[in-house]
Structure formats: structure tokens, C-alpha cells
Amino acid sequence: MTDIWFKTGEATVLAAEGQYTDAMPEVLIGSVRGPVGTAFASMMGQTAGHTRMFVVRDLNQLVRPATMMTTKATIHDLAYVELLGGVVQGATGDAIVDCLIEGILPKDEADELCMIIMIWLDPRCADHAELDLKDLYRTNYEATKLAISRAMTGSPSVDELIANRRSVKHYALEGVVDY
């Protein structure tokens, strides 16, 4: 039985210039027997505009720990669903398996854990005539690995947050709040 009860992490990896492929996953990791497992099971089924799906690397390749992904933006068309259930899901699945390989996630506890990952996929992405699928893969792969790593290490720590309180600010607060 795992002692990983409730861990959270997030990351942002920015798109190549001219792309709408920024990735900003938010990850929740915990025991299948705890609150994360309950939340995971409660996500079975669909909610209008916010597709939920298991993360698979390909047909018949469900990742471990079992992972449910959903969107942060409302889905309006099939092209968006195809990107989400294609390149983004594949990148997310590859990142999870690589976290097992690299020891970021404990391989011996993979069946005792589950994860929920909220995915940001910019709605403009699906209609972008020059969409770079390689960049979409890159950003989601890198951000997922980083978010999982941060969850498992508790990064940033409370001390880090306190230390950078005046030096780090949300991009949307530029010119709004003086630090």
C-alpha cells in the first residue's frame, strides 16, 4: 500500500513562436484508496464540453498509474477532440511512462496510484492552418513530466514561495500590482 496520498503539481512549457501549443497541465497524484482515487472514479462518464478519457499511449496501451485526463477549456469541435485524443494524449502517456522509467514515479506502486491531469489545449490550436504537431507533442510531453516531477517532490516548496514572493509575479499582473 502506498503512502502517496495527495500530491499536486503543475508546469508551463511555452509554444514555439507563431504556435498556440502552450502546455499547462495540472496534476493530482494519490492512492487509489484515498481522496484522489475517489475523485478519479467520480470522473467516469462525460461532462458536456469537457471530455474525460483515460490516458493511453496507443490502442490497448493504458498507462500506469491509471490516469484520467480532462480539459481546462470547453471543447467546441471535433478537430479539438482529435488533437486532445491524439497528439496530446500520446505525449501525456509517453511522459508518464518515462516518469516510471526515470524513477520520478515509483514503478512498484504504479497499480496503487492514480492521477488526474487537467490539460490546457488552446482552442485556436485546432483551426490553426500551420499547426506544428511536433511542437504540440513537445510542449505537452515536457510539461507533463515537469508537473509530475514537481508533484512528487513538492516543488515549489513553501520556503521557495516565500523567498520569491517579491521577485515572481503572475504575468497578468504586470502593470496592475506594484511589487
LINHUVEN-V388234 format. One record per pair of residues at least 4 apart in sequence whose ideal C-beta (glycine too) atoms are under 8 Angstrom apart, sorted by sequence separation. I is the first residue (numbers start at 1). J is the second residue. D is the distance in whole Angstrom. If there is no record, write none. Layout:
((I,J,D) (I,J,D))
//
This chain:
((15,19,4) (30,34,5) (32,36,8) (33,37,6) (34,38,7) (35,39,6) (36,40,6) (37,41,6) (38,42,6) (39,43,7) (46,50,8) (56,60,8) (57,61,4) (62,66,7) (63,67,6) (71,75,6) (76,80,7) (77,81,7) (78,82,6) (79,83,7) (80,84,6) (81,85,6) (82,86,5) (83,87,6) (84,88,5) (85,89,5) (86,90,7) (87,91,6) (88,92,6) (89,93,6) (90,94,6) (91,95,6) (92,96,7) (93,97,7) (94,98,6) (95,99,6) (96,100,7) (97,101,6) (98,102,6) (100,104,8) (103,107,8) (105,109,8) (106,110,7) (109,113,6) (121,125,6) (124,128,6) (132,136,7) (133,137,6) (134,138,6) (135,139,6) (136,140,6) (137,141,6) (138,142,6) (139,143,6) (140,144,6) (141,145,7) (142,146,6) (143,147,6) (144,148,6) (145,149,6) (146,150,6) (147,151,6) (148,152,6) (149,153,6) (150,154,8) (156,160,4) (157,161,7) (158,162,6) (159,163,6) (160,164,6) (161,165,7) (164,168,4) (169,173,5) (172,176,7) (173,177,5) (15,20,6) (16,21,7) (30,35,7) (31,36,7) (32,37,4) (46,51,7) (47,52,7) (56,61,5) (75,80,5) (83,88,6) (84,89,7) (99,104,4) (100,105,5) (105,110,7) (126,131,8) (131,136,7) (150,155,4) (155,160,7) (156,161,5) (169,174,7) (15,21,4) (30,36,3) (31,37,6) (46,52,6) (56,62,5) (57,63,6) (75,81,6) (99,105,4) (125,131,6) (149,155,7) (150,156,8) (15,22,5) (29,36,7) (30,37,7) (45,52,7) (55,62,8) (56,63,7) (100,107,5) (106,113,8) (14,22,5) (28,36,6) (32,40,7) (44,52,8) (54,62,6) (55,63,5) (105,113,7) (156,164,8) (169,177,7) (13,22,7) (43,52,5) (54,63,8) (75,84,7) (96,105,7) (12,22,7) (13,23,5) (100,110,6) (169,179,6) (12,23,7) (13,24,8) (28,39,7) (125,136,7) (11,23,8) (12,24,5) (54,66,7) (55,67,4) (167,179,8) (11,24,7) (54,67,7) (55,68,7) (71,84,6) (166,179,5) (10,24,7) (11,25,6) (54,68,6) (55,69,5) (10,25,7) (53,68,7) (54,69,8) (69,84,8) (10,26,5) (52,68,6) (53,69,6) (9,26,8) (10,27,7) (52,69,7) (53,70,8) (8,26,7) (9,27,5) (52,70,5) (8,27,7) (51,70,7) (69,88,8) (96,115,7) (8,28,6) (9,29,8) (50,70,5) (51,71,6) (69,89,7) (7,28,7) (8,29,8) (50,71,5) (119,140,7) (6,28,7) (7,29,5) (6,29,8) (7,30,6) (69,92,6) (6,30,5) (50,74,7) (51,75,6) (4,29,6) (5,30,5) (43,68,5) (49,74,4) (50,75,7) (67,92,7) (92,117,6) (4,30,6) (5,31,6) (40,66,7) (49,75,5) (67,93,8) (4,31,6) (43,70,7) (49,76,7) (92,119,7) (117,144,7) (6,34,7) (40,68,6) (2,31,5) (5,34,5) (6,35,6) (67,96,6) (1,31,7) (5,35,8) (6,36,6) (51,81,6) (63,93,5) (117,147,8) (5,36,8) (53,84,8) (65,96,8) (88,119,6) (1,33,7) (53,85,6) (58,90,7) (61,93,7) (64,96,8) (51,84,6) (56,89,7) (57,90,6) (63,96,5) (88,121,6) (115,148,8) (32,66,8) (51,85,8) (55,89,6) (63,97,6) (58,93,8) (84,119,7) (29,65,7) (53,89,7) (57,93,4) (64,100,7) (55,92,5) (56,93,6) (57,94,6) (84,121,6) (55,93,5) (83,121,6) (57,97,7) (65,105,7) (55,96,6) (80,121,7) (104,145,7) (83,125,6) (80,123,7) (83,126,6) (105,148,7) (65,109,8) (82,126,8) (104,148,6) (65,110,5) (80,125,7) (91,136,7) (95,140,7) (104,149,5) (26,72,8) (64,110,4) (65,111,7) (68,114,7) (70,116,7) (72,118,5) (80,126,4) (87,133,5) (91,137,5) (95,141,5) (99,145,6) (64,111,6) (65,112,8) (67,114,7) (68,115,7) (69,116,8) (70,117,8) (71,118,7) (72,119,7) (73,120,7) (76,123,7) (79,126,4) (90,137,7) (91,138,8) (94,141,6) (95,142,8) (98,145,6) (105,152,7) (24,72,8) (65,113,4) (66,114,5) (67,115,4) (68,116,5) (69,117,5) (70,118,6) (71,119,6) (72,120,5) (73,121,6) (79,127,7) (88,136,7) (92,140,6) (96,144,7) (104,152,6) (65,114,5) (66,115,8) (67,116,7) (68,117,7) (69,118,8) (70,119,7) (71,120,8) (73,122,7) (74,123,8) (77,126,6) (87,136,5) (91,140,4) (92,141,8) (95,144,4) (99,148,5) (65,115,5) (67,117,6) (69,119,5) (71,121,6) (73,123,5) (87,137,5) (91,141,4) (95,145,4) (99,149,7) (88,140,5) (92,144,5) (96,148,7) (83,136,7) (87,140,7) (91,144,7) (95,148,7) (55,117,7) (25,92,7) (43,116,7) (40,114,5) (40,115,8) (29,105,8) (40,116,6) (37,114,6) (39,116,6) (36,114,6) (32,111,8) (33,112,8) (36,115,8) (32,112,6) (36,116,7) (31,112,6) (32,113,7) (31,113,6) (32,114,5) (30,113,7) (31,114,8) (29,113,6) (30,114,7) (29,114,8) (29,115,5) (28,115,7) (27,115,6) (28,116,4) (27,116,7) (28,117,8) (27,117,5) (26,117,7) (25,117,5) (26,118,4) (25,118,7) (25,119,6) (25,120,7) (23,119,8) (24,120,4) (23,120,6) (22,120,7) (22,122,6) (21,122,7) (4,106,8) (20,122,4) (2,106,8) (20,124,4) (21,125,6) (4,109,7) (20,125,4) (19,125,8) (2,109,5) (20,128,6) (4,113,6) (19,128,7) (2,112,4) (21,131,8) (1,112,6) (2,113,6) (20,131,8) (21,132,7) (18,130,7) (19,131,7) (19,132,5) (21,135,5) (21,136,4) (25,140,7) (16,132,6) (19,135,5) (23,139,4) (19,136,8) (21,138,8) (22,139,6) (23,140,4) (27,144,8) (21,139,5) (25,143,5) (16,135,5) (21,140,8) (23,142,7) (24,143,7) (25,144,5) (29,148,7) (15,135,6) (23,143,4) (27,147,4) (23,144,7) (26,147,7) (27,148,6) (25,147,5) (29,151,5) (27,150,8) (28,151,8) (29,152,7) (15,139,6) (27,151,5) (13,138,8) (14,139,7) (13,139,4) (13,140,8) (13,142,5) (13,143,4) (11,142,8) (12,143,6) (11,143,4) (11,144,8) (13,146,7) (11,146,4) (11,147,4) (9,146,8) (10,147,5) (9,147,4) (9,148,6) (11,150,6) (9,149,7) (10,150,7) (9,150,4) (9,151,3) (8,151,6) (9,152,7) (7,151,4) (7,152,6) (9,155,7) (7,154,7))
//
